[in-house]
Amino acid sequence: MKRERYIVPGFYERMLTLAIPIALQNMLASCAGLVDTAMVARLGNVATSAVGIGGKWSFVLQMITFGFCSGGSVLISQYWGAQDHKGVRRAYSLGMGLCLIVAVLYNIAAALFPYEMMCLFTDEEAVRLAGAEYLGIVCWGAVPLAFATIASMARRCVEDVRTPLLISGVSVCINTFFNWCLIYGKCGLPQLGLRGAAMATVLSHVVQAVLVIVIGVRQQHFTIYGLNEVLKIPSDFIKKYFHIALPVIGNETLWCVGFNIYAIVYAHQGSENYAAYTLYSSIENLVFVFFVGACNACSIMIGKSIGQGLLEDARHIARKMLGVFVCMGAVLGGLLFLIRWPVINLMGVESAYTAALTASILAFYCCWCPLRQLNYVLVVGILRAGGDTRISALLDVGVTLCWGAPICWALAYVFHLPFLWIVCGTFIAEDILKLPLCLLRMKSGKWLHTLTVE
């Protein structure tokens, strides 16, 4: 009876309780990105492309950090379900230490070689110079961002979704206000243009990290006081962590390589085309945050169920989440289709061609949205949450690198298709192969692994 009460009447209530604050937190972050892009778009296509390409390097760091977070969250959720608080602290502190090391290395590389890093994405000198200026400043927010990200992830895994939402809200307000001040020279501050956008982003990340520390100290929370566990972690726990986390880290890193191959191909199609893709990405994130929230809720619920030994509950949650994502994709895709032009017009895009291309890419995404998001929940919310990190990594990375990236390159340089068809063809090619493979793995039931047993 307990299982039935948990699954049937309580499923949607529990999912919404977790998903809505997570979605709102991610929406705030996406709104900050959209505001950044909108404010920078008024500086022209070169500035927009520079921020878009500079953001790709920040995206690399975020994906590696997300790999540590996601790998650690699998363990944290299951230990939380098993009420093993020491295991929770150990998984969190180890992940935090590794994330900070990566963030420091990224910070050093981006501060010393910003121009060389931009050269990998574009051959337009104006975009390279502007992007190097932006990247050389924004990289100083890497360490506080990594710290705040993994601390927020840990709180969500133990079902505290409100504190990360509060912290993100304050951070976004800081980012938006100082973007307005520093880009355009308001409130007595200097007009710094692109450098001002980078400075505002760094400041918001620092504020975010400070809030994590202040709130953690006041609550005596494990996200602060659990960090001393890193010195006490036994070797067998470290092996377990890397056994689970390394495939996820490899997954996110290599997937990011594949995604950046797409970005390199797109960026070499000209600043007007890539400006449209940057605008599309910023607007699309407004919808994607809802899928992130639902996917995180799914991951937490599945991990907790497995930790409690309720494997059939985990299967049931996975099946229900597929239906939820199809419905969400249809509804949110339709909504985005209706509002795409009003949002584009608000952003003050430099050219009519860029605006029209942005609208066309968004229109395709709206139609393809239900199928595309199924792959996301299957890999991140179901297979990975069940501890099946190696197979989910193989499916995700294998399709992106060995299938999607070559097709993207061929569409651009062999068939010389228009930019819109390059983007749409890449989406279709990746999704139609990945989806059936992930569904077969889920149906097999081999993705369920209990990780809390030593």
Rosetta blueprint (number, residue, H / E / L):
1 M L
2 K H
3 R H
4 E H
5 R H
6 Y H
7 I H
8 V L
9 P L
10 G L
11 F H
12 Y H
13 E H
14 R H
15 M H
16 L H
17 T H
18 L H
19 A H
20 I H
21 P H
22 I H
23 A H
24 L H
25 Q H
26 N H
27 M H
28 L H
29 A H
30 S H
31 C H
32 A H
33 G H
34 L H
35 V H
36 D H
37 T H
38 A H
39 M H
40 V H
41 A H
42 R L
43 L L
44 G L
45 N H
46 V H
47 A H
48 T H
49 S H
50 A H
51 V H
52 G H
53 I H
54 G H
55 G H
56 K H
57 W H
58 S H
59 F H
60 V H
61 L H
62 Q H
63 M H
64 I H
65 T H
66 F H
67 G H
68 F H
69 C H
70 S H
71 G H
72 G H
73 S H
74 V H
75 L H
76 I H
77 S H
78 Q H
79 Y H
80 W H
81 G H
82 A L
83 Q L
84 D L
85 H H
86 K H
87 G H
88 V H
89 R H
90 R H
91 A H
92 Y H
93 S H
94 L H
95 G H
96 M H
97 G H
98 L H
99 C H
100 L H
101 I H
102 V H
103 A H
104 V H
105 L H
106 Y H
107 N H
108 I H
109 A H
110 A H
111 A H
112 L H
113 F L
114 P H
115 Y H
116 E H
117 M H
118 M H
119 C H
120 L L
121 F L
122 T L
123 D L
124 E L
125 E H
126 A H
127 V H
128 R H
129 L H
130 A H
131 G H
132 A H
133 E H
134 Y H
135 L H
136 G H
137 I H
138 V H
139 C H
140 W H
141 G H
142 A H
143 V H
144 P H
145 L H
146 A H
147 F H
148 A H
149 T H
150 I H
151 A H
152 S H
153 M H
154 A H
155 R H
156 R H
157 C H
158 V L
159 E L
160 D L
161 V L
162 R H
163 T H
164 P H
165 L H
166 L H
167 I H
168 S H
169 G H
170 V H
171 S H
172 V H
173 C H
174 I H
175 N H
176 T H
177 F H
178 F H
179 N H
180 W H
181 C H
182 L H
183 I H
184 Y H
185 G L
186 K L
187 C L
188 G L
189 L L
190 P L
191 Q L
192 L L
193 G L
194 L H
195 R H
196 G H
197 A H
198 A H
199 M H
200 A H
201 T H
202 V H
203 L H
204 S H
205 H H
206 V H
207 V H
208 Q H
209 A H
210 V H
211 L H
212 V H
213 I H
214 V H
215 I H
216 G H
217 V H
218 R H
219 Q H
220 Q L
221 H L
222 F H
223 T H
224 I H
225 Y H
226 G H
227 L H
228 N H
229 E H
230 V H
231 L H
232 K L
233 I L
234 P L
235 S H
236 D H
237 F H
238 I H
239 K H
240 K H
241 Y H
242 F H
243 H H
244 I H
245 A H
246 L H
247 P H
248 V H
249 I H
250 G H
251 N H
252 E H
253 T H
254 L H
255 W H
256 C H
257 V H
258 G H
259 F H
260 N H
261 I H
262 Y H
263 A H
264 I H
265 V H
266 Y H
267 A H
268 H L
269 Q L
270 G L
271 S H
272 E H
273 N H
274 Y H
275 A H
276 A H
277 Y H
278 T H
279 L H
280 Y H
281 S H
282 S H
283 I H
284 E H
285 N H
286 L H
287 V H
288 F H
289 V H
290 F H
291 F H
292 V H
293 G H
294 A H
295 C H
296 N H
297 A H
298 C H
299 S H
300 I H
301 M H
302 I H
303 G H
304 K H
305 S H
306 I H
307 G H
308 Q L
309 G L
310 L L
311 L H
312 E H
313 D H
314 A H
315 R H
316 H H
317 I H
318 A H
319 R H
320 K H
321 M H
322 L H
323 G H
324 V H
325 F H
326 V H
327 C H
328 M H
329 G H
330 A H
331 V H
332 L H
333 G H
334 G H
335 L H
336 L H
337 F H
338 L H
339 I H
340 R H
341 W H
342 P H
343 V H
344 I H
345 N H
346 L H
347 M L
348 G L
349 V L
350 E L
351 S L
352 A H
353 Y H
354 T H
355 A H
356 A H
357 L H
358 T H
359 A H
360 S H
361 I H
362 L H
363 A H
364 F H
365 Y H
366 C H
367 C H
368 W H
369 C H
370 P H
371 L H
372 R H
373 Q H
374 L H
375 N H
376 Y H
377 V H
378 L H
379 V H
380 V H
381 G H
382 I H
383 L H
384 R L
385 A L
386 G L
387 G L
388 D L
389 T H
390 R H
391 I H
392 S H
393 A H
394 L H
395 L H
396 D H
397 V H
398 G H
399 V H
400 T H
401 L H
402 C H
403 W H
404 G H
405 A H
406 P H
407 I H
408 C H
409 W H
410 A H
411 L H
412 A H
413 Y H
414 V L
415 F L
416 H L
417 L L
418 P L
419 F H
420 L H
421 W H
422 I H
423 V H
424 C H
425 G H
426 T H
427 F H
428 I H
429 A H
430 E H
431 D H
432 I H
433 L H
434 K H
435 L H
436 P H
437 L H
438 C H
439 L H
440 L H
441 R H
442 M H
443 K H
444 S H
445 G L
446 K L
447 W L
448 L L
449 H L
450 T L
451 L L
452 T L
453 V L
454 E L
